[in-house]
Amino acid sequence: QGFETWPCNGSDISWSRDGKQIAFFARINRDHALVIIDAVTGKVLRKIELPFDQAFSPSFSPDGNWVYFSAVENITRDIYAVYAGDQKVNQIVKVTGDERFDTAPAVSPDGRQIVYVGSDGDFQHLFLLDLATGTKEQLTFGGFNDSAPSWSDDGSRLVYVSDEANQIWNLYTLDLATRTVSQWTEFIGGADTPLFARGSLDTVYYLVFRDDDQF
């Protein structure tokens, strides 16, 4: 399977926090399965078949035991988690369950929260979910779209993309303590799929659309 997820729906792959595993979805027969490989050798560690349609945007929990993802069941897209610590146990948990189109989950560094993208059909914004209490909070608002969130290592900030300025996707951060939003780039071609660098609170990797039609 080619990696063809629209960037604003999150990343096609997830790298575990310890750097030992990579998770992605691949087509096996007619169905998609979550595939987990050894990041050094490329050896397939697990293939987990899931009873959903169009599963994508995997995200490892900090301990590597769970993978969060977005999928469709009965025409509704929600966030789910599957236990990946033991290939013999396919425990699946439905994390969200609302009328929104939910995608691009990102797990907080302490594993207690996820931030994800929820779309009401007009605009998509960021939502924060407490995994212990089930409490949801909408983080961003307005007549524009926000997507592709990533956590800083200390859990204090999110980096994401938004088309708030001139309907062009660019990089923004959200300070979770103050709820301060800051715009960081102004690329005419737009930016996609930001990711906070591990071990750093001030470095972000991202894709940018260039004039020569390359990412």
C-alpha positions as a Markdown table, in Angstrom:
| # | Residue | x | y | z |
|---|---|---|---|---|
| 1 | Gln | 0.0 | 0.0 | 0.0 |
| 2 | Gly | 1.2 | 3.5 | -0.8 |
| 3 | Phe | 1.3 | 6.0 | 1.9 |
| 4 | Glu | -1.4 | 8.3 | 0.7 |
| 5 | Thr | -3.1 | 9.8 | 3.8 |
| 6 | Trp | -4.0 | 13.4 | 3.3 |
| 7 | Pro | -1.4 | 15.2 | 5.5 |
| 8 | Cys | -4.1 | 17.0 | 7.5 |
| 9 | Asn | -5.5 | 13.7 | 8.6 |
| 10 | Gly | -2.3 | 13.0 | 10.5 |
| 11 | Ser | 0.8 | 11.0 | 9.7 |
| 12 | Asp | 0.8 | 7.6 | 7.9 |
| 13 | Ile | 3.2 | 6.2 | 10.4 |
| 14 | Ser | 4.1 | 6.4 | 14.1 |
| 15 | Trp | 7.5 | 5.8 | 15.7 |
| 16 | Ser | 7.4 | 4.5 | 19.3 |
| 17 | Arg | 8.9 | 6.8 | 21.9 |
| 18 | Asp | 11.7 | 4.3 | 22.7 |
| 19 | Gly | 12.6 | 4.3 | 19.0 |
| 20 | Lys | 12.3 | 0.6 | 18.7 |
| 21 | Gln | 9.0 | 0.2 | 16.7 |
| 22 | Ile | 7.2 | 1.7 | 13.8 |
| 23 | Ala | 3.5 | 1.3 | 13.2 |
| 24 | Phe | 1.5 | 1.8 | 9.9 |
| 25 | Phe | -1.5 | 0.5 | 8.1 |
| 26 | Ala | -1.2 | -1.8 | 5.1 |
| 27 | Arg | -3.7 | -3.7 | 3.0 |
| 28 | Ile | -3.7 | -7.4 | 3.6 |
| 29 | Asn | -6.1 | -9.2 | 1.3 |
| 30 | Arg | -9.2 | -6.9 | 1.2 |
| 31 | Asp | -8.8 | -5.4 | 4.6 |
| 32 | His | -6.4 | -3.0 | 6.3 |
| 33 | Ala | -4.3 | -4.2 | 9.1 |
| 34 | Leu | -2.1 | -2.4 | 11.6 |
| 35 | Val | 1.5 | -3.5 | 11.0 |
| 36 | Ile | 4.2 | -3.0 | 13.6 |
| 37 | Ile | 7.8 | -3.5 | 12.6 |
| 38 | Asp | 11.2 | -3.5 | 14.3 |
| 39 | Ala | 12.6 | 0.0 | 13.5 |
| 40 | Val | 16.2 | -1.4 | 13.2 |
| 41 | Thr | 15.8 | -4.6 | 11.3 |
| 42 | Gly | 12.5 | -4.0 | 9.5 |
| 43 | Lys | 11.2 | -7.4 | 10.8 |
| 44 | Val | 7.4 | -7.6 | 11.1 |
| 45 | Leu | 6.6 | -7.9 | 14.8 |
| 46 | Arg | 2.7 | -7.9 | 14.6 |
| 47 | Lys | -0.1 | -7.8 | 12.1 |
| 48 | Ile | -3.3 | -6.7 | 13.8 |
| 49 | Glu | -6.5 | -7.0 | 11.7 |
| 50 | Leu | -9.2 | -4.6 | 12.7 |
| 51 | Pro | -13.0 | -4.7 | 12.1 |
| 52 | Phe | -13.1 | -1.2 | 10.7 |
| 53 | Asp | -12.9 | 0.6 | 7.4 |
| 54 | Gln | -10.3 | 3.2 | 6.3 |
| 55 | Ala | -8.1 | 3.0 | 9.3 |
| 56 | Phe | -5.3 | 5.5 | 9.3 |
| 57 | Ser | -3.2 | 8.0 | 11.4 |
| 58 | Pro | -1.6 | 5.7 | 14.0 |
| 59 | Ser | -0.1 | 7.1 | 17.2 |
| 60 | Phe | 1.8 | 5.1 | 19.8 |
| 61 | Ser | 1.1 | 5.6 | 23.5 |
| 62 | Pro | 4.3 | 6.6 | 25.4 |
| 63 | Asp | 4.8 | 3.0 | 26.7 |
| 64 | Gly | 4.4 | 1.5 | 23.3 |
| 65 | Asn | 1.6 | -0.8 | 24.4 |
| 66 | Trp | -1.3 | 0.9 | 22.6 |
| 67 | Val | -1.8 | 2.4 | 19.2 |
| 68 | Tyr | -4.4 | 5.1 | 18.7 |
| 69 | Phe | -5.9 | 5.6 | 15.3 |
| 70 | Ser | -8.9 | 6.9 | 13.3 |
| 71 | Ala | -11.3 | 4.6 | 11.6 |
| 72 | Val | -14.9 | 4.3 | 10.3 |
| 73 | Glu | -17.6 | 2.1 | 11.7 |
| 74 | Asn | -21.2 | 2.4 | 10.5 |
| 75 | Ile | -20.2 | 5.5 | 8.4 |
| 76 | Thr | -19.0 | 7.3 | 11.5 |
| 77 | Arg | -15.3 | 8.1 | 12.0 |
| 78 | Asp | -14.0 | 8.0 | 15.5 |
| 79 | Ile | -10.7 | 7.5 | 17.4 |
| 80 | Tyr | -9.9 | 4.0 | 18.6 |
| 81 | Ala | -7.0 | 2.4 | 20.5 |
| 82 | Val | -5.8 | -1.2 | 20.0 |
| 83 | Tyr | -3.5 | -3.0 | 22.5 |
| 84 | Ala | -0.3 | -3.8 | 20.7 |
| 85 | Gly | 1.8 | -5.1 | 23.5 |
| 86 | Asp | 0.9 | -8.8 | 22.8 |
| 87 | Gln | 0.0 | -10.0 | 19.3 |
| 88 | Lys | -2.3 | -12.7 | 20.9 |
| 89 | Val | -4.5 | -10.0 | 22.5 |
| 90 | Asn | -6.4 | -7.7 | 20.2 |
| 91 | Gln | -8.2 | -5.5 | 22.8 |
| 92 | Ile | -9.9 | -2.5 | 21.1 |
| 93 | Val | -11.2 | 0.5 | 22.8 |
| 94 | Lys | -13.5 | 3.2 | 21.3 |
| 95 | Val | -12.1 | 6.5 | 22.5 |
| 96 | Thr | -14.4 | 9.0 | 21.0 |
| 97 | Gly | -18.1 | 8.6 | 20.0 |
| 98 | Asp | -19.7 | 11.7 | 18.7 |
| 99 | Glu | -21.2 | 13.1 | 15.5 |
| 100 | Arg | -17.9 | 14.7 | 14.4 |
| 101 | Phe | -15.4 | 13.3 | 11.9 |
| 102 | Asp | -12.5 | 12.5 | 14.3 |
| 103 | Thr | -9.0 | 11.9 | 13.1 |
| 104 | Ala | -5.2 | 12.6 | 13.7 |
| 105 | Pro | -4.9 | 11.5 | 17.3 |
| 106 | Ala | -1.7 | 12.4 | 19.2 |
| 107 | Val | -1.0 | 11.0 | 22.7 |
| 108 | Ser | 0.4 | 13.3 | 25.4 |
| 109 | Pro | 3.9 | 12.5 | 26.7 |
| 110 | Asp | 2.4 | 11.3 | 30.0 |
| 111 | Gly | -0.2 | 9.1 | 28.2 |
| 112 | Arg | -3.1 | 10.7 | 30.1 |
| 113 | Gln | -4.6 | 12.8 | 27.2 |
| 114 | Ile | -5.0 | 12.8 | 23.5 |
| 115 | Val | -5.4 | 15.7 | 21.2 |
| 116 | Tyr | -7.3 | 15.1 | 18.0 |
| 117 | Val | -9.0 | 16.7 | 15.1 |
| 118 | Gly | -12.8 | 16.9 | 15.1 |
| 119 | Ser | -14.8 | 18.2 | 12.1 |
| 120 | Asp | -18.4 | 19.3 | 12.2 |
| 121 | Gly | -18.8 | 19.3 | 8.4 |
| 122 | Asp | -17.9 | 22.9 | 8.0 |
| 123 | Phe | -14.6 | 23.3 | 9.9 |
| 124 | Gln | -12.1 | 21.1 | 11.7 |
| 125 | His | -10.6 | 22.1 | 15.0 |
| 126 | Leu | -8.5 | 20.6 | 17.8 |
| 127 | Phe | -10.0 | 18.8 | 20.8 |
| 128 | Leu | -8.4 | 17.6 | 24.0 |
| 129 | Leu | -9.6 | 14.3 | 25.7 |
| 130 | Asp | -8.8 | 13.2 | 29.2 |
| 131 | Leu | -8.5 | 9.4 | 28.9 |
| 132 | Ala | -9.3 | 8.8 | 32.5 |
| 133 | Thr | -12.4 | 10.9 | 32.9 |
| 134 | Gly | -13.6 | 11.1 | 29.2 |
| 135 | Thr | -13.8 | 14.9 | 29.5 |
| 136 | Lys | -13.5 | 16.6 | 26.1 |
| 137 | Glu | -12.5 | 20.2 | 25.6 |
| 138 | Gln | -12.4 | 22.1 | 22.3 |
| 139 | Leu | -9.1 | 23.9 | 22.0 |
| 140 | Thr | -9.4 | 26.0 | 18.8 |
| 141 | Phe | -12.3 | 27.9 | 17.3 |
| 142 | Gly | -13.2 | 30.0 | 14.2 |
| 143 | Gly | -14.2 | 29.9 | 10.6 |
| 144 | Phe | -11.1 | 28.1 | 9.5 |
| 145 | Asn | -9.4 | 24.7 | 9.8 |
| 146 | Asp | -6.8 | 23.3 | 12.3 |
| 147 | Ser | -5.2 | 20.0 | 12.0 |
| 148 | Ala | -2.2 | 17.6 | 12.4 |
| 149 | Pro | -1.3 | 18.3 | 16.1 |
| 150 | Ser | 1.9 | 17.2 | 17.8 |
| 151 | Trp | 2.9 | 17.5 | 21.5 |
| 152 | Ser | 6.1 | 19.0 | 22.9 |
| 153 | Asp | 8.1 | 16.7 | 25.1 |
| 154 | Asp | 7.0 | 18.4 | 28.3 |
| 155 | Gly | 3.3 | 18.4 | 27.3 |
| 156 | Ser | 3.1 | 22.2 | 27.5 |
| 157 | Arg | 2.6 | 23.1 | 23.9 |
| 158 | Leu | 1.0 | 21.8 | 20.7 |
| 159 | Val | 2.2 | 22.5 | 17.2 |
| 160 | Tyr | -0.3 | 22.1 | 14.4 |
| 161 | Val | -1.2 | 23.5 | 11.0 |
| 162 | Ser | -4.1 | 25.9 | 10.3 |
| 163 | Asp | -5.5 | 27.7 | 7.3 |
| 164 | Glu | -6.6 | 30.7 | 9.4 |
| 165 | Ala | -4.4 | 33.1 | 7.4 |
| 166 | Asn | -5.6 | 33.4 | 3.7 |
| 167 | Gln | -6.8 | 29.8 | 3.7 |
| 168 | Ile | -3.2 | 28.5 | 3.4 |
| 169 | Trp | -1.9 | 25.8 | 5.8 |
| 170 | Asn | 0.9 | 27.1 | 8.0 |
| 171 | Leu | 2.5 | 26.3 | 11.4 |
| 172 | Tyr | 1.0 | 27.4 | 14.7 |
| 173 | Thr | 1.6 | 26.6 | 18.3 |
| 174 | Leu | -0.9 | 26.5 | 21.2 |
| 175 | Asp | 0.4 | 27.1 | 24.8 |
| 176 | Leu | -1.9 | 24.9 | 26.9 |
| 177 | Ala | -1.4 | 26.8 | 30.1 |
| 178 | Thr | -2.3 | 30.2 | 28.6 |
| 179 | Arg | -4.2 | 29.1 | 25.5 |
| 180 | Thr | -2.0 | 31.5 | 23.5 |
| 181 | Val | -1.9 | 30.8 | 19.8 |
| 182 | Ser | 1.2 | 31.8 | 17.8 |
| 183 | Gln | 1.7 | 31.6 | 14.0 |
| 184 | Trp | 5.3 | 30.6 | 13.0 |
| 185 | Thr | 5.4 | 30.3 | 9.2 |
| 186 | Glu | 4.0 | 32.2 | 6.2 |
| 187 | Phe | 4.7 | 29.9 | 3.2 |
| 188 | Ile | 2.7 | 30.7 | 0.1 |
| 189 | Gly | 2.6 | 27.0 | -0.7 |
| 190 | Gly | 1.7 | 25.9 | 2.8 |
| 191 | Ala | 3.1 | 23.6 | 5.4 |
| 192 | Asp | 2.1 | 20.1 | 6.5 |
| 193 | Thr | 2.5 | 17.4 | 9.2 |
| 194 | Pro | 4.5 | 19.2 | 11.9 |
| 195 | Leu | 6.3 | 17.2 | 14.6 |
| 196 | Phe | 8.0 | 18.4 | 17.7 |
| 197 | Ala | 11.6 | 17.1 | 17.9 |
| 198 | Arg | 12.3 | 14.7 | 20.7 |
| 199 | Gly | 14.4 | 16.1 | 23.5 |
| 200 | Ser | 13.8 | 19.6 | 22.4 |
| 201 | Leu | 11.2 | 22.2 | 23.3 |
| 202 | Asp | 12.0 | 24.7 | 20.5 |
| 203 | Thr | 12.5 | 22.6 | 17.3 |
| 204 | Val | 9.8 | 21.4 | 15.0 |
| 205 | Tyr | 10.1 | 19.3 | 11.8 |
| 206 | Tyr | 7.5 | 19.8 | 9.0 |
| 207 | Leu | 6.9 | 19.6 | 5.3 |
| 208 | Val | 6.7 | 22.6 | 3.1 |
| 209 | Phe | 5.4 | 23.0 | -0.5 |
| 210 | Arg | 8.1 | 24.5 | -2.7 |
| 211 | Asp | 8.0 | 26.3 | -6.0 |
| 212 | Asp | 9.5 | 23.3 | -7.8 |
| 213 | Asp | 6.5 | 21.2 | -6.9 |
| 214 | Gln | 8.3 | 19.1 | -4.4 |
| 215 | Phe | 7.8 | 18.5 | -0.7 |
